[in-house]
Amino acid sequence: MRALGDLMEVLRRPGPWCMVHAEVSTGSVATLGRADTLGQVIARALSRAGAADPDARAAEGVDWTAEGAASPASRFVLIHGGQVAVNEVLPGAPTQPFVEIAPIPDLLPLAAVRGSDVDYLVVEAERADAEISRHRASAARSAVRHEVHGITENITKVPLGGYSQGKYQHRTEEIWRRNGADVAAEVNRLVDDGGVQLVVLAGDERARTKVRGALSERALRLTLTIDMNSLAPGGGRARFEEEVSAVVAGVAARRQRETLERLVAGLGSQAAGDWSETFRALQEGRVDTLLLCPSAAEGKRLVALGTEPWLAETEDGAIGAPVLGLAGTAATLLRAAVLTRAETVLYPAGMLDGDVAAALLRW
């Protein structure tokens, strides 16, 4: 998964790996108390599973709380050689909490979050001011915020009548336009800097119109509007955040759907639809995008290898590469995809007609 490219070096290290995915939601005495002792509980569980003492001590030393994160939340931790290699708070409770030891890291919890990730801006425009906040759908903590302050002089039209009325009205329209242009300029800059996949535009209706009219073509293609003045008194903040979440989820679902459509269109030439062809293409580094259904792979194992081709169905297929051991099929496929710089898109049960994986090919 390209979204996991920062973990390529982690994936190259041979095991054993200690892996923990645990709920760490806060907000009540019960959950806070549990978090205070969770490190000891996990350390004991790892020791029972055969972890080395340095690994168990590293787990006990992790701060398992998630202060500042919205509930529910979970923490994903990888430990190797007595050192914490990955420690991330993820949104939502884990569907399958685990404390395990394996020959390779299982990055599926991270993939489930990052794979459907959307980096987006929320633009809340008022007559003179605007708030621009940048979010990642996977981030459990608050976003980076930008404020734009415009001109307030003559911001409200004054009914003076005659020539004066026309003069003030023209002045007001010009201020609205300039303020909208200032906001749009900041949005354009953030989009041009890269990484932004969606712009959600909300706020005062007229202010939205002025901002939208001044956006660059690139920013405009990414912009979806919510017809809601979220900054107005009584604007309904909770409902607004629900609307934003729905828009973001829709964008992530559309990307998933478009990948499936590309698979169907490319079968036989630029796509692999059956297991053997997909597996062979992954070994050969020909996969551009791996379509993976973890639930279809439950209970299945593959051989993880220390060098290319990174995976095999049996030890006889290792082709001289060091054998790291048997590991879960989904985790092994995901690891091979990351190490061969392929993107991975996860799908729920049934989306791939019962198959574990398919692929869009580079050649």
C-alpha positions, -999 to 999 in steps of 0.1 A, spaced: 0 0 0 15 33 -10 -2 48 21 21 25 41 53 33 22 68 49 53 69 14 68 89 -4 41 120 -7 63 99 -20 91 86 -47 68 121 -58 58 131 -67 93 128 -104 102 107 -114 132 96 -122 158 72 -92 159 50 -84 188 17 -69 176 -11 -53 197 -43 -37 186 -64 -26 216 -92 -3 223 -81 27 243 -112 49 243 -114 75 271 -143 94 285 -153 75 316 -138 64 349 -140 27 338 -121 32 305 -95 55 321 -88 30 348 -85 2 323 -60 23 302 -39 28 334 -33 -9 337 -35 -20 301 3 -20 297 7 -45 324 -21 -67 310 -6 -67 275 29 -73 288 16 -104 306 -3 -116 275 28 -112 253 49 -131 278 24 -160 278 26 -160 240 64 -164 242 76 -128 238 111 -120 250 114 -101 282 126 -68 264 95 -69 242 72 -74 271 88 -45 290 85 -23 259 48 -30 258 44 -22 295 62 11 290 38 23 262 14 51 272 -18 33 263 -41 62 269 -55 83 240 -60 117 256 -75 141 231 -87 115 207 -124 111 199 -140 80 213 -141 52 203 -103 49 196 -77 22 194 -40 20 196 -19 -1 172 16 -10 184 44 -31 168 74 -41 189 107 -56 176 139 -63 195 127 -46 226 119 -14 207 85 1 198 86 4 160 50 16 154 27 33 179 -4 49 164 -39 59 177 -65 50 152 -102 61 150 -128 35 160 -127 4 182 -108 -26 167 -131 -51 150 -108 -79 162 -85 -68 191 -53 -89 193 -21 -95 211 1 -117 189 36 -127 180 43 -134 143 73 -137 118 61 -105 100 42 -74 111 4 -75 103 -4 -40 91 -40 -47 83 -54 -24 111 -33 5 96 -43 -4 61 -80 -4 69 -76 32 81 -51 46 57 -64 27 27 -97 46 28 -80 77 40 -90 111 25 -69 142 30 -94 171 29 -100 208 36 -131 221 53 -137 257 43 -163 276 65 -168 310 50 -185 340 66 -189 375 52 -155 388 64 -137 358 79 -132 322 71 -118 291 88 -99 266 67 -91 233 85 -71 204 71 -80 169 81 -71 133 75 -100 109 77 -77 85 96 -65 110 121 -79 106 156 -68 141 167 -76 176 158 -68 192 124 -45 220 113 -65 253 111 -60 284 90 -79 316 95 -85 343 68 -96 377 79 -112 400 53 -124 436 52 -155 445 73 -161 480 62 -195 484 45 -200 446 47 -237 451 51 -257 469 24 -271 502 37 -305 513 23 -297 550 18 -315 554 -15 -305 570 -49 -269 574 -59 -256 568 -24 -274 535 -21 -258 524 -55 -224 535 -44 -225 517 -10 -240 486 -27 -212 485 -52 -187 489 -24 -203 461 -5 -202 437 -35 -166 445 -40 -157 437 -4 -176 404 -6 -157 396 -38 -123 405 -24 -129 386 8 -140 355 -12 -109 359 -34 -86 359 -3 -102 327 10 -100 311 -24 -63 321 -27 -55 302 5 -75 272 -6 -57 272 -40 -23 274 -23 -31 244 -1 -43 224 -30 -13 233 -51 10 222 -22 -3 187 -28 -20 159 -10 -55 175 -8 -81 151 -23 -113 169 -13 -125 205 -5 -157 208 16 -171 243 12 -197 255 38 -208 287 55 -228 318 45 -244 312 11 -231 344 -5 -197 339 9 -196 304 -5 -206 317 -39 -178 343 -39 -152 317 -27 -163 291 -53 -161 317 -81 -125 325 -73 -112 289 -70 -87 276 -94 -98 248 -118 -78 223 -99 -94 232 -65 -128 235 -81 -127 199 -93 -121 188 -57 -148 209 -42 -182 197 -28 -206 222 -11 -226 216 20 -256 240 21 -252 249 57 -239 280 76 -219 260 102 -205 292 119 -238 309 124 -253 310 160 -272 278 164 -258 264 132 -258 229 145 -222 218 148 -228 182 154 -251 179 124 -225 198 103 -197 173 113 -220 144 104 -226 160 70 -188 164 64 -182 128 75 -208 116 50 -192 136 22 -157 122 30 -171 86 32 -187 91 -1 -154 101 -17 -136 70 -2 -164 47 -14 -163 62 -49 -125 55 -51 -131 19 -41 -158 15 -67 -137 30 -94 -109 6 -87 -133 -24 -91 -145 -9 -124 -109 -7 -136 -104 -43 -127 -134 -55 -147 -124 -34 -177 -88 -46 -177 -93 -84 -172 -72 -104 -196 -48 -76 -204 -41 -51 -176 -57 -69 -147 -55 -103 -129 -88 -117 -117 -79 -152 -104 -57 -162 -75 -28 -179 -93 -24 -150 -118 -26 -124 -90 -1 -143 -68 24 -148 -97 21 -111 -106 28 -100 -70 59 -122 -69 71 -107 -101 65 -71 -90 40 -65 -117 11 -54 -95 1 -17 -96 -29 -21 -73 -38 -51 -51 -74 -56 -44 -76 -75 -11 -104 -90 9 -91 -99 43 -122 -117 55 -119 -142 25 -83 -149 37 -92 -158 73 -76 -190 85 -52 -192 55 -15 -190 56 14 -182 32 52 -184 35 67 -150 42 102 -145 27 130 -122 38 139 -110 2 122 -110 -32 98 -124 -42 87 -118 -5 61 -146 -4 55 -181 -15 28 -207 -12 52 -233 2 88 -233 13 97 -251 -19 87 -219 -38 111 -197 -18 135 -196 -48 165 -192 -26 151 -164 -4 153 -168 34 121 -182 49 107 -161 77 78 -184 85 41 -190 80 20 -159 84 -16 -149 77 -24 -147 40 -38 -112 41 -9 -98 61 16 -115 38 -1 -102 6 -2 -67 21 35 -68 30 45 -80 -4 24 -52 -20 41 -25 2 76 -39 -5 69 -39 -43 55 -3 -41 20 -14 -51 -12 3 -39 -36 -18 -19 -74 -14 -17 -93 -34 9 -127 -48 2 -154 -63 25 -167 -99 20 -185 -105 -13 -170 -75 -32 -144 -97 -50 -169 -126 -56 -154 -146 -28 -118 -144 -40 -90 -133 -16 -73 -110 -41 -72 -95 -76 -49 -70 -92 -44 -41 -116 -11 -47 -134 18 -25 -144 24 -46 -175 
